[in-house]
Amino acid sequence: MNKKLTIALLLLAFACNLVNAQVTKAPAYPLITHNTYFSIWSMTDSLNAHPTRHWTGKDQSLIGMIKVDNTVYRFLGKDVPSYATILPAADEQAYKCQYTEAEPTGNWQEVKYDDSKWQTGTAPFSDDKKQAKTVWASKDIWVRRTFALNDLKIDRLFLKLYHDDNVEVYLNGEKIYNKVGWVSDFKLIPLKEKIKNSLIKGKNVLAIHCANTAGGAWLDAGLVNEVKAKPTGILLAKQKDVTVNATQTIYDFECVGVDLKLTFTSPLLMNDLNLFSRPVSYISYKVKSNDGKNHNVKVFLSASTAIAVNTPTQTVTAQKYLTQSLSVLKAGTVAQPILQKKGDDLRIDWGYMYVAAPAAAKAVQYITTQGESVNSFLGQGANTLVKQGKQLALNTVIDFGSIGAVAKEKFVELGYDDIYSVQYFKQNLKPWWKTTGATIDKELTTAAADYTSVIQKCDAFNKSMYSAALKAGGKNYADLCVLGYRQSIAAHQLLKSPQGTVLFLSKENFSNGSINTVDVTYPSAPLYLIYNPRLLEGMLNGIFFYCDGKNWGHDFAAHDLGTYPLANGQTYGENMPVEESGNMIILTAAIVKAEGNTAYAKKHWKTLSVWANYLSENGFDPGNQLCTDDFAGHLARNANLSVKAIVALGAYADMADKLGQKAVAQKYKAIALDMANRWQKLADAGDHYSLVFEKKDTWSQKYNLIWDKVLGLHLFPAQVYKKEIDYYLTKQNEFGLPLDSRKTYTKSDWIVWTASLADNQKDFKALIDPVYKYATETPSRVPLSDWHETKDGKMVGFQARSVVGGYFMKMLEANWVK
């Protein structure tokens, strides 16, 4: 063979392997990803090393086992610990106790202390009058709960505690726990053996002091026993490989005699919004013999009803039914409190989860308690149909029959019907997939019928997306895009507004739970500009609607539409005038460029003009206000925020020109150019530009400059980009470039934007590689955090947020900048 041809073929093979290799390491692995409530992850590298979880960290158990002849292997999940209540907290059973809000004298924590003069109250104690059984509005509260025990057979004792803020806890006079700070839900705290042994038959006392130091007050407590699990004889399947691509996470397992390929597919393809919005994921099994012999194989899936509750103590109802083409299990809470909770650290407790299998698979389906699901597959329990209870399990067994060297493939579906997804200005909205009159049974049926074609479409997209990212920024960059794809999408919900417009509403995950936050939309935008700018319209439409209405009344843009899932108006406590107005104008200009027409800008021109006028008067040298990096605190004369205002005015001028408003375009282009020239002087710090105007000993990432480049505005000379890039390369730490000179933490989405200012691949790679190192080596095993420490790679805050869609900025730059 010709030597040059051989080299060319080897290079081609290498390139193909790169495209097909995808990602093999992640801080957490997406399994089921549709929206902020229907989102299940594996937080460990080995799928069978830990229970699967919702992105908030709460267990949402999926158990998978395979029976090869007479041997059972577990390949998915791990049994969730079983807890028996010793002393119920108020989420399980109302209880009364003695309390005082005046500091007691004497040994108030002792069993024999006389608390007869204290008040009697019912837990929980809180300053939230809607949820409190006893209102606690003072700074401190002391609580004594007397209880009797008859059975001291306890395997492992846990304190079940929900406190806000500082707390100290005593059991029979001995301090068992204390913490400075607060939690947003119950925590199970393991107690030492000697504490367990201090419990006595008869009278015991749990005594607690809680201090409200920072707003918000809550106290509720109980005791539970972690019941020791009985040996099951189940072996662990050997995980040989894991691969993550844009729409799938694929695991390869080896058992004695059989190999199993397990694929989780969430078909989030943005070119088909009906498919994109369908709340159905596939769990596919492909099995074949690995020793030349035939083996009898059965595969088992157990899905916990924790997927359909906010807390494990909620009662659920479950049922089994058949359609013409499916066998289906269904479960949801008895209470069905539709859209009655709002906030961040919450799971959905309305609507219904579904596990469906094609009739042709001849699956055996049944419902048990979660604790009995594994035993049922082992033949140690009945295949019953438990119709109501707490912590149930939906179980599905598929018999593959005799398996030889030819692989057999079968699948099950996991779906969720949330009935109503969001309240939008007091009107409850159904999800997008329901707006055509579809039912969940129809969606499950269509998903099953289209399985082969959907998988093919996903495979084609996975390859094309990775290839484009690889070409734009190299392998490490492409891997980051893969990690960002499903996570970003799954932090949104797709709906249609009462006015008939698209709504694609985000939740500010693991932050304050805001819905449709503008400065979360801003960093998320590049992904959607590339693959469907209509979805970016869906992120802006609600803000335009709100700001055009009578209830806003400001000449700058709003920060958010409320607290998820209630989009009834801004709930964030402080405005970000320059930040949000700049974001809205820049993103509208980006939509105009992506769509190749001015229709969207024309529709909102009046409001955009009000914001542009505000920025022309207030944007250049911003006052003491917050920007999107609000965790860093207020900052006056923020040079990067000034860049946002300047670029927004340039973008507004560009849109005016395309709309034929030449005089407006000339006016605002002149304003933007004048500001850009003055900016270079005020921010000049010699070898870089400062964080704060006229403070040369400061510096910051000027990530907002990227829009000057990708929108082709030419407000700032290329030398400004280069000076900043050269300086950033001297400031990097092991896990990335710090956000600015104040701290060593960073935002990984902003690093990608900053790196995209580079005029060569070498500098881009130098800035991206530490981010890749963070993503693949961080000790924080959660869905990717965008806010991390550059010295040790640990998350600082935030997880599972949509802003990782910003990783696609380099791809957008590659598409738009010629």
C-alpha positions in Angstrom: 0.0 0.0 0.0 1.2 3.5 -0.8 2.9 5.0 2.3 1.0 8.3 2.0 -2.3 6.5 1.6 -1.5 4.4 4.7 -0.8 7.5 6.8 -4.0 9.2 5.5 -6.1 6.1 6.4 -4.5 6.0 9.9 -5.3 9.7 10.4 -8.8 9.2 9.1 -9.3 6.3 11.5 -7.9 8.4 14.4 -10.3 11.2 13.6 -13.2 8.8 13.4 -12.3 7.4 16.8 -12.1 10.9 18.2 -15.6 11.7 16.9 -17.0 8.4 18.2 -15.1 8.3 21.5 -17.1 11.0 23.3 -16.7 11.5 27.0 -15.6 8.9 29.5 -15.3 10.9 32.7 -17.8 13.3 34.4 -18.4 14.7 37.8 -21.9 13.1 37.6 -23.5 11.1 34.8 -26.9 12.1 33.3 -29.3 9.2 33.1 -32.8 10.7 32.7 -32.8 14.4 31.7 -35.9 16.3 30.7 -36.6 19.2 33.0 -35.7 20.4 36.4 -38.0 18.0 38.1 -37.5 14.9 35.9 -33.7 14.7 36.2 -31.9 11.6 37.5 -28.2 11.2 37.8 -25.4 8.8 38.8 -23.0 10.6 41.1 -20.2 8.0 40.9 -18.0 6.6 38.2 -19.4 3.1 38.8 -23.1 2.9 38.1 -23.7 0.2 40.7 -21.7 1.9 43.5 -24.4 4.3 44.8 -28.1 5.0 44.6 -29.2 7.2 41.7 -30.2 10.7 42.6 -32.2 13.7 41.6 -29.8 16.6 40.7 -30.5 18.1 44.2 -28.8 15.0 45.7 -32.0 13.3 47.0 -32.3 9.6 46.3 -34.4 8.7 43.3 -33.5 5.1 43.1 -33.3 3.1 39.9 -32.2 -0.5 40.6 -31.0 -2.7 37.7 -30.2 -6.4 37.9 -29.5 -9.2 35.4 -30.0 -12.9 36.0 -27.6 -15.1 34.0 -28.8 -18.7 34.4 -29.1 -18.9 38.2 -26.8 -16.0 39.2 -28.0 -12.5 39.8 -25.8 -9.4 39.2 -26.6 -5.8 40.0 -25.5 -3.3 37.4 -27.6 -0.2 38.2 -27.9 1.7 41.5 -27.7 0.4 45.0 -30.3 -0.3 47.6 -31.3 2.8 49.4 -30.9 2.4 53.2 -34.1 1.4 55.0 -35.0 3.6 58.0 -37.5 2.7 60.7 -38.9 5.6 62.7 -38.1 5.7 66.4 -39.4 9.2 67.2 -41.4 10.8 64.3 -40.7 14.3 63.0 -43.6 16.4 62.0 -43.4 15.4 58.3 -44.6 12.0 59.5 -46.7 12.7 62.5 -47.8 15.7 64.5 -46.3 16.0 67.9 -46.3 18.3 70.9 -43.4 19.4 73.1 -42.5 22.1 75.6 -40.8 25.3 74.5 -39.6 28.7 75.6 -38.3 31.7 73.8 -36.7 33.1 76.9 -33.3 31.7 77.9 -33.8 29.1 80.6 -31.8 28.8 83.8 -30.4 25.6 85.1 -29.7 22.4 83.2 -32.5 22.7 80.7 -31.2 19.8 78.7 -31.4 17.2 81.5 -34.1 14.5 81.7 -35.2 15.6 85.2 -35.4 19.3 84.4 -38.8 20.8 85.3 -40.3 22.3 82.1 -43.9 22.6 83.4 -43.8 26.4 83.2 -42.7 26.3 79.5 -45.3 26.6 76.8 -46.7 23.7 74.9 -46.4 23.8 71.1 -46.8 21.6 68.0 -43.9 21.2 65.6 -42.7 22.4 63.2 -41.6 25.8 64.8 -41.2 28.5 62.1 -41.6 32.1 61.3 -43.5 31.0 58.1 -47.1 31.4 59.3 -48.4 29.3 56.4 -46.3 26.2 57.3 -45.7 26.6 61.0 -47.7 24.7 63.5 -46.2 27.0 66.1 -45.0 30.4 65.1 -41.5 31.2 66.2 -40.6 34.9 65.5 -37.9 35.6 68.1 -34.2 35.0 67.8 -33.9 31.9 70.0 -36.0 28.9 70.9 -35.5 26.1 73.4 -37.5 22.9 72.9 -37.8 19.8 75.1 -39.5 16.7 73.7 -40.2 13.9 76.2 -40.9 10.4 74.7 -41.1 6.8 75.9 -39.3 3.8 74.4 -40.1 0.2 74.9 -38.0 -1.4 72.2 -34.2 -0.7 72.3 -33.3 -3.0 69.4 -31.7 -0.4 67.2 -29.1 -1.2 64.5 -27.8 2.3 63.8 -29.3 5.5 65.3 -29.7 8.7 63.3 -30.9 12.1 64.3 -33.4 13.4 61.8 -33.1 17.2 61.9 -34.3 20.3 60.0 -33.0 23.5 61.4 -32.7 27.2 60.5 -30.3 28.5 61.8 -27.7 27.5 64.4 -28.5 24.5 66.5 -27.4 22.4 69.4 -29.0 19.1 70.3 -29.0 17.0 73.4 -30.3 13.4 74.1 -30.8 12.6 77.7 -28.6 15.4 78.8 -25.7 14.6 76.5 -24.8 16.9 73.5 -25.1 14.8 70.4 -24.9 17.4 67.6 -24.3 21.1 67.0 -24.0 23.1 63.8 -23.5 26.8 62.9 -25.6 27.5 59.8 -28.8 26.2 58.4 -30.3 23.5 56.1 -33.2 23.6 53.7 -34.6 20.1 54.4 -34.2 17.2 56.8 -30.7 15.8 57.3 -30.0 12.4 58.7 -27.1 12.6 61.1 -25.4 9.3 62.2 -24.9 9.1 66.0 -22.2 7.3 67.8 -22.8 3.9 69.4 -22.5 5.3 72.9 -25.3 7.8 72.2 -27.5 4.9 71.0 -26.7 3.1 74.2 -27.8 6.1 76.3 -31.4 5.5 75.3 -33.4 3.8 78.1 -36.6 1.9 78.4 -39.2 4.4 79.5 -38.7 8.2 79.6 -36.2 9.9 77.3 -35.7 13.6 76.4 -34.6 15.2 73.2 -33.6 18.9 74.0 -32.7 21.5 71.3 -31.7 25.1 71.2 -32.0 26.8 67.9 -31.0 30.4 67.0 -32.4 32.4 64.1 -29.4 34.6 63.0 -30.0 35.3 59.3 -33.7 35.4 58.5 -36.0 32.4 58.1 -36.6 30.1 61.1 -37.4 26.4 61.3 -37.0 23.6 63.8 -38.2 20.0 63.6 -36.5 16.8 64.8 -36.9 13.1 65.3 -34.9 9.8 65.6 -34.7 6.9 63.1 -33.1 3.5 63.0 -31.2 2.4 59.9 -32.2 -1.2 59.6 -29.3 -3.5 58.9 -29.7 -5.0 55.4 -29.8 -8.8 55.0 -27.3 -10.5 52.7 -28.9 -11.2 49.3 -26.2 -13.1 47.5 -26.3 -10.6 44.6 -23.0 -10.1 42.8 -21.8 -6.9 41.2 -21.6 -6.8 37.4 -18.2 -5.6 36.3 -18.4 -2.2 34.7 -15.9 -2.1 31.8 -16.7 1.3 30.3 -18.9 4.3 30.4 -19.4 6.8 27.5 -21.3 10.0 27.5 -22.5 11.7 24.4 -24.9 14.6 23.8 -28.1 12.6 24.2 -27.0 9.3 25.8 -25.0 7.7 28.6 -23.8 4.2 27.7 -22.4 1.6 30.1 -20.7 -1.7 29.3 -20.9 -4.5 31.9 -19.4 -8.0 32.0 -20.9 -10.9 33.9 -19.9 -14.5 33.9 -21.1 -15.7 30.5 -22.8 -12.5 29.3 -22.0 -8.9 28.4 -24.6 -6.2 28.9 -24.6 -2.8 27.1 -26.9 -0.4 29.0 -27.9 2.8 27.3 -29.9 5.8 28.8 -31.3 8.0 26.0 -33.0 11.3 26.5 -33.7 12.4 22.9 -33.3 16.1 23.3 -33.1 17.0 19.6 -33.8 20.7 19.2 -34.8 20.5 15.5 -38.0 18.7 16.5 -39.8 20.4 19.4 -42.4 17.7 19.8 -39.8 15.0 20.3 -37.7 17.5 22.3 -40.5 18.1 24.7 -41.7 14.5 25.0 -41.0 13.5 28.7 -39.9 10.0 27.9 -36.4 8.5 28.1 -35.3 5.0 27.0 -33.4 2.5 29.0 -32.0 0.0 26.5 -30.5 -3.4 27.2 -28.3 -5.2 24.7 -27.1 -8.6 25.9 -24.9 -11.3 24.3 -22.9 -14.3 25.3 -19.2 -13.8 25.9 -18.0 -17.4 26.3 -19.4 -19.2 23.3 -22.2 -20.8 25.3 -25.9 -20.0 25.5 -27.4 -18.6 28.7 -30.8 -17.8 30.0 -31.1 -14.1 30.8 -33.6 -11.9 32.6 -33.2 -8.2 33.2 -34.9 -6.4 36.1 -35.6 -2.7 36.6 -37.0 -1.2 39.8 -38.0 2.5 39.8 -38.7 4.1 43.1 -41.7 6.3 43.5 -39.3 8.8 45.1 -39.2 10.1 41.5 -42.8 11.4 42.1 -42.5 12.8 45.6 -40.8 15.7 47.3 -40.1 13.8 50.5 -40.1 10.0 51.2 -42.9 10.4 53.8 -45.5 11.3 51.2 -48.1 8.7 50.4 -48.3 7.5 46.8 -50.9 5.6 44.8 -49.8 3.1 42.1 -51.4 1.0 39.4 -50.7 -1.4 36.5 -52.6 -1.2 33.2 -52.3 -2.3 29.6 -52.7 -0.4 26.4 -52.9 -1.9 22.9 -49.1 -1.9 22.6 -47.7 -1.4 26.1 -47.6 -2.7 29.6 -47.5 0.3 32.0 -46.9 1.0 35.7 -48.0 4.4 37.0 -47.5 6.2 40.4 -47.9 9.6 42.0 -48.8 11.2 45.3 -52.3 10.8 46.7 -52.4 14.5 47.6 -51.5 15.9 44.1 -50.6 19.5 45.3 -50.2 20.9 41.8 -47.9 24.0 41.7 -48.3 24.5 45.4 -44.6 24.6 46.2 -42.0 27.0 45.0 -38.2 27.2 45.7 -34.9 25.6 44.9 -34.3 22.4 46.9 -37.6 20.7 45.9 -38.7 17.7 43.9 -42.0 17.4 42.1 -44.9 15.9 44.1 -47.7 16.2 41.6 -48.3 14.4 38.3 -47.4 10.8 37.7 -44.3 8.7 36.8 -44.6 5.9 34.3 -42.6 2.8 33.5 -43.7 1.2 30.2 -42.5 -1.8 28.2 -43.6 -2.8 24.7 -46.1 -5.6 24.7 -43.8 -7.6 22.4 -41.2 -7.7 25.2 -43.7 -9.7 27.3 -42.5 -7.9 30.4 -43.7 -8.9 33.8 -44.6 -5.8 35.8 -45.6 -5.5 39.5 -45.5 -3.1 42.4 -43.9 -3.6 45.8 -42.5 -1.6 48.7 -39.1 -0.3 47.9 -37.6 -2.6 50.5 -39.1 -5.7 48.9 -38.3 -4.9 45.3 -35.0 -6.8 45.1 -36.3 -9.8 47.1 -39.2 -10.1 44.6 -36.8 -10.5 41.7 -34.8 -13.1 43.8 -37.9 -15.1 44.2 -38.0 -14.4 48.0 -41.2 -12.3 47.8 -44.5 -12.1 46.1 -44.9 -10.3 42.8 -47.8 -8.3 44.2 -49.6 -5.1 43.2 -49.3 -2.7 46.2 -51.7 0.1 45.3 -50.9 2.6 48.0 -48.2 3.4 50.6 -44.9 5.2 51.1 -41.7 4.4 49.3 -43.1 2.0 46.7 -41.2 0.5 43.7 -42.4 0.0 40.1 -40.8 -3.3 39.0 -40.3 -4.6 35.4 -38.8 -8.0 34.4 -37.9 -8.7 30.8 -37.0 -12.3 29.8 -34.5 -12.4 27.0 -34.7 -16.2 26.8 -31.6 -18.0 25.6 -28.8 -15.7 24.6 -25.9 -16.7 22.3 -23.2 -14.8 20.4 -25.8 -12.7 18.6 -26.9 -9.7 20.7 -30.5 -9.1 21.6 -31.8 -5.7 22.4 -34.9 -4.6 24.3 -35.9 -1.4 26.1 -38.2 0.1 28.7 -39.5 3.7 28.9 -39.4 6.0 31.9 -41.8 8.9 31.5 -43.4 11.7 33.6 -46.7 13.6 33.1 -46.6 16.7 35.3 -50.2 17.7 34.3 -49.3 21.4 34.7 -45.7 22.6 34.6 -45.6 26.3 35.5 -47.9 29.0 36.7 -47.5 32.0 34.3 -49.0 35.2 35.5 -51.6 33.3 37.5 -52.5 30.9 34.7 -51.4 27.3 35.0 -49.7 26.1 31.8 -49.5 22.6 30.5 -46.2 21.4 29.0 -45.5 21.9 25.3 -46.2 18.3 24.4 -49.8 18.6 25.7 -50.7 21.7 23.7 -51.6 19.5 20.7 -54.0 17.4 22.8 -51.5 14.6 23.3 -51.8 12.3 26.3 -49.0 10.5 28.1 -50.2 7.2 26.8 -50.0 8.5 23.3 -46.5 9.8 24.0 -45.3 6.5 25.4 -46.9 4.6 22.5 -45.3 6.9 19.9 -41.9 6.8 21.7 -42.0 3.0 21.6 -43.1 2.8 17.9 -40.4 5.3 16.9 -37.6 3.8 19.0 -35.4 2.7 16.2 -35.7 5.9 14.2 -35.2 8.1 17.3 -32.1 6.2 18.3 -30.7 6.7 14.8 -31.4 10.4 14.9 -29.7 10.7 18.3 -26.7 8.8 17.0 -26.4 11.1 14.0 -26.7 14.2 16.2 -24.2 13.0 18.8 -21.6 12.5 16.1 -22.3 15.8 14.3 -22.3 17.8 17.4 -19.1 16.3 18.7 -17.4 16.7 15.3 -18.3 20.4 15.2 -17.1 21.0 18.7 -13.9 19.1 18.0 -13.2 21.2 14.9 -14.0 24.4 16.8 -11.9 23.8 19.9 -10.2 20.4 20.1 -11.0 17.3 22.1 -11.0 18.7 25.6 -13.3 21.5 24.5 -15.6 19.0 22.7 -15.8 16.9 25.9 -16.9 20.0 27.8 -19.7 20.6 25.3 -20.9 17.1 25.7 -21.1 17.6 29.5 -23.0 20.8 29.1 -25.6 19.7 26.5 -28.2 17.7 28.4 -27.5 19.5 31.7 -28.4 22.9 30.2 -31.5 21.7 28.5 -32.8 19.8 31.6 -32.8 23.0 33.6 -35.7 24.3 31.5 -39.3 23.6 30.7 -40.8 24.1 27.3 -44.3 25.6 27.2 -46.6 27.7 25.1 -47.8 31.0 26.5 -51.5 32.1 26.6 -50.5 34.5 23.8 -49.2 31.6 21.7 -45.5 32.3 22.0 -42.8 29.8 22.9 -41.7 29.8 26.6 -38.5 28.0 27.5 -38.3 28.8 31.2 -35.2 28.1 33.3 -34.8 27.3 36.9 -31.9 28.8 38.7 -30.8 25.4 40.2 -28.9 25.2 43.5 -29.1 28.9 43.9 -32.3 30.8 44.7 -34.7 28.9 42.5 -35.7 31.9 40.4 -37.6 31.2 37.2 -36.5 32.7 33.9 -33.5 34.6 35.3 -32.2 36.9 32.6 -28.6 36.6 33.7 -28.9 32.8 33.6 -30.4 33.0 30.1 -27.4 35.2 29.0 -24.7 32.6 29.6 -26.9 29.7 28.4 -27.6 31.3 25.0 -24.8 30.0 22.7 -26.1 26.4 22.7 -29.6 27.5 21.6 -28.4 30.1 19.1 -26.6 27.2 17.3 -29.3 24.6 17.4 -32.6 26.4 17.6 -32.8 30.2 18.3 -36.5 29.9 18.7 -35.7 28.4 22.1 -33.7 31.5 23.0 -36.8 33.5 22.0 -38.6 31.3 24.5 -36.2 32.5 27.2 -36.8 36.2 26.4 -40.6 36.2 25.6 -41.7 36.1 29.2 -39.4 38.9 30.2 -40.6 41.1 27.3 -44.3 40.3 28.2 -43.7 41.2 31.9 -41.7 44.4 31.2 -44.3 45.6 28.6 -47.0 45.2 31.2 -48.2 47.6 33.9 -46.8 45.7 36.8 -43.1 46.4 36.0 -42.9 50.1 35.4 -39.1 50.5 35.1 -37.1 51.8 32.2 -34.7 48.8 32.5 -35.2 45.1 32.2 -36.4 42.8 35.0 -34.2 40.2 36.6 -36.6 37.2 36.7 -40.3 36.2 36.5 -40.6 34.7 40.0 -39.6 31.6 41.9 -39.9 28.3 40.1 -42.5 27.1 39.1 -44.5 30.3 39.8 -43.7 32.9 37.1 -46.0 35.7 38.4 -43.4 38.5 38.5 -39.9 39.3 39.8 -39.1 38.0 43.3 -35.4 38.7 43.4 -34.9 41.4 46.0 -32.7 43.7 44.0 -32.7 45.0 40.4 -29.7 44.7 38.1 -30.5 47.5 35.6 -27.3 47.6 33.5 -26.8 43.8 33.6 -30.3 42.7 32.5 -30.9 45.5 30.0 -27.6 44.8 28.3 -28.4 41.1 28.3 -31.8 41.4 26.7 -30.5 43.8 23.9 -27.4 41.6 23.1 -29.5 38.4 23.0 -32.1 39.9 20.8 -29.3 41.0 18.4 -28.0 37.4 18.5 -31.4 36.1 17.6 -31.5 38.5 14.7 -28.2 37.2 13.5 -29.0 33.6 14.0 -32.3 33.8 12.2 -31.1 36.0 9.4 -34.0 38.5 9.8 -35.2 41.3 12.0 -38.6 40.1 12.9 -37.9 39.4 16.5 -36.3 42.8 17.1 -39.1 44.6 15.2 -41.7 43.0 17.5 -40.0 44.3 20.6 -38.4 47.5 19.3 -40.2 49.9 21.5 -39.1 48.2 24.7 -35.5 47.6 23.4 -35.4 51.4 22.6 -36.3 52.2 26.2 -33.5 50.0 27.5 -31.0 51.3 25.0 -31.7 54.9 26.2 -31.3 53.8 29.8 -27.9 52.2 29.0 -26.8 55.3 27.0 -27.4 57.4 30.1 -26.3 54.9 32.9 -24.3 52.1 31.4 -20.8 53.5 30.7 -19.6 54.0 34.3 -22.0 51.9 36.4 -22.9 52.8 39.9 -22.6 50.5 42.9 -24.8 47.7 41.7 -24.9 43.9 41.1 -24.0 42.2 37.9 -24.6 38.5 37.0 -21.7 37.6 39.3 -23.8 38.7 42.2 -22.2 36.2 44.6 -19.1 38.5 44.4 -21.1 41.4 45.9 -21.8 45.0 44.8 -19.2 46.8 42.7 -19.1 50.4 41.4 -17.3 51.3 38.2 -17.2 47.7 37.0 -15.3 47.7 33.7 -16.7 44.4 32.5 -20.3 45.6 33.2 -19.4 48.7 31.2 -18.4 46.5 28.3 -21.8 44.9 28.4 -23.5 48.3 28.1 -21.2 49.4 25.3 -21.7 46.2 23.3 -25.5 46.3 23.9 -25.6 49.8 22.4 -23.6 48.7 19.5 -25.9 45.7 19.0 -28.9 48.0 19.2 -27.4 50.3 16.5 -26.7 47.3 14.3 -30.4 46.1 14.6 -31.6 49.7 13.9 -29.5 49.7 10.7 -31.0 46.4 9.6 -34.5 47.7 10.4 -33.7 50.7 8.1 -33.6 53.3 10.9 -30.4 54.8 9.7 -30.4 57.9 11.9 -31.0 55.8 15.1 -28.2 53.5 14.0 -25.7 56.3 13.4 -26.6 57.9 16.8 -26.1 54.8 18.8 -23.1 53.5 16.9 -21.4 56.8 17.6 -22.3 56.6 21.3 -21.0 53.0 21.5 -17.7 53.9 19.7 -17.2 56.9 21.9 -17.8 54.8 25.0 -15.4 52.1 23.8 -12.7 54.7 23.2 -13.1 56.2 26.7 -13.3 52.8 28.2 -9.8 51.9 26.9 -8.4 54.9 28.7 -10.3 54.5 32.0 -9.7 50.8 32.3 -6.0 50.9 31.0 -3.7 49.3 33.5 -0.6 48.9 31.4 -0.4 45.2 30.4 -4.1 44.6 31.0 -7.4 46.3 31.7 -8.7 46.7 35.2 -11.6 45.3 37.1 -12.6 48.7 38.4 -12.0 51.9 36.4 -8.8 53.7 37.4 -7.7 51.0 39.8 -4.7 49.6 38.0 -3.9 46.9 40.6 -7.1 45.1 39.8 -8.1 42.8 36.9 -11.0 40.7 35.7 -12.2 38.5 32.9 -13.8 40.7 30.2 -16.0 37.9 29.0 -18.7 40.4 27.8 -16.3 41.4 25.0 -17.0 38.2 23.2 -20.3 39.6 21.8 -18.3 42.4 20.1 -16.5 39.7 18.3 -19.2 37.2 17.4 -21.8 39.9 16.4 -19.1 41.6 14.3 -19.7 45.0 15.9 -16.0 46.1 15.8 -16.3 48.5 18.7 -13.1 47.5 20.4 -9.8 46.9 18.4 -8.4 43.4 18.3 -5.4 44.6 20.4 -7.8 44.9 23.4 -8.6 41.2 23.1 -5.0 40.2 22.7 -3.7 42.3 25.6 -6.3 40.7 27.9 -5.6 37.1 26.7 -1.8 37.6 27.1 -2.4 38.8 30.7 -4.9 36.0 31.5 -2.3 33.4 30.5 -0.1 34.6 33.4 -2.9 34.4 36.0 -4.1 30.8 35.6 -4.2 28.3 38.5 -4.3 24.5 38.2 -8.1 24.3 37.6 -8.6 27.5 35.7 -8.4 31.3 35.4 -9.9 33.1 38.4 -12.9 35.4 37.7 -11.0 38.5 38.9 -8.4 39.7 41.3 -10.6 39.6 44.4 -10.8 35.8 44.8 -9.4 32.6 43.3 -12.7 31.1 42.5 -14.1 31.2 38.9 -17.0 30.6 36.6 -16.2 28.0 33.9 -18.8 29.3 31.4 -17.1 32.7 31.5 -13.7 31.1 31.0 -14.9 29.6 27.7 -16.2 33.0 26.6 -13.0 34.7 27.6 -10.9 32.0 25.9 -13.0 32.5 22.7 -11.4 36.0 22.4 -8.1 34.4 21.6 -7.0 34.7 18.0 -5.2 31.4 17.9 -5.9 27.8 18.9 -2.8 27.5 21.2 -4.0 30.3 23.5 -7.6 29.0 23.5 -6.4 25.5 24.4 -4.2 26.9 27.2 -7.2 28.5 28.8 -9.6 25.6 28.2 -7.4 22.7 29.4 -7.6 23.7 33.1 -11.4 23.8 32.9 -11.4 20.3 31.4 -9.1 19.2 34.2 -11.6 20.6 36.7 -14.6 18.9 35.0 -12.8 15.5 35.0 -11.0 15.7 38.3 -13.2 17.7 40.6 -13.9 16.0 44.0 -17.4 17.5 43.9 -19.5 14.7 42.5 -22.6 16.6 41.4 -24.0 17.6 38.1 -21.4 20.0 36.8 -21.0 23.1 39.0 -20.2 26.3 37.0 -18.7 28.0 40.1 -15.5 26.4 41.4 -12.3 27.0 43.1 -9.3 27.2 40.8 -6.8 25.9 43.3 -8.4 22.6 44.4 -11.2 22.1 41.8 -14.0 22.0 44.4 -17.4 23.5 43.7 -18.0 26.7 45.5 -21.8 26.8 44.8 -24.3 26.1 42.1 -24.9 22.7 40.3 -26.9 21.3 37.5 -27.5 24.9 36.1 -28.4 25.8 32.5 -25.4 28.2 32.1 -23.2 25.4 30.9 -24.9 26.0 27.6 -22.4 28.8 27.5 -19.6 26.3 26.8 -20.9 26.4 23.2 -19.6 29.9 22.7 -16.5 28.8 20.9 -18.7 26.8 18.4 -20.8 29.9 17.9 -17.7 32.0 17.3 -16.5 29.4 14.8 -19.8 29.5 13.0 -20.2 33.3 12.9 -16.7 34.8 12.7 -15.1 34.2 9.4 
